[in-house]
Amino acid sequence: MASPYLAPAVAVRRGKNLVVPRSAVLPARCLKCNEMASTPWRKKFYWHSQWIYLLILFPGILIYAIVAMIVRKQMELNLPLCDTHHADRKRYKMLAILMLVGFIPAGLLLGSIGSEALGWVTGIAMFVTGFVFYSLGQLGIRPLKIDEAGGEFRGACTAFLDGLAEQS
């Protein structure tokens, strides 16, 4: 249980990385442009050691997925975003959903009225585009490490990081 006499945890920078203790609150500045943030984005991050990826090569992707879900660490953050970046995130998310839900029907429809090759190409293009929009909707914020104390993240703009104390 936290003592009321302890100072609240503060996010700091370590080079180009954002270091956030679990109980820290980020400044009300947009992570992507450092403008005043009006809308926080509540995001749950997951992380596991990169060594776990080796399980894809030997036992296979199913074993990797099971082990990764068991050993992963998680951290939930309220990421500050300005109205522009919040709208960008919502737009990319909507486009990703549209592409990922529609790639099979669009491919089948074009394959049935046009050529089968056109259906395949359209379906694959929509599938890949959906994943591109999904990754754009994450705004480039990604965990480098998460442990019991907090997390270290990459992807905040330099101006936002400049407003934080440097960790020694």
Secondary structure, 3 states (H helix, E strand, C coil): CCCCCCCCCCCEEECCEEEEECCCCCCCECCCCCCECCEEEEEEEEECCHHHHHHHHCCCHHHHHHHHHHHCEEEEEEEEECHHHHHHHHHHHHHHHHHHHHHHHHHHHHHHHCCHHHHHHHHHHHHHHHHHHHHHHCCCCEEEEECCCEEEEECCCHHHHHCCCECC
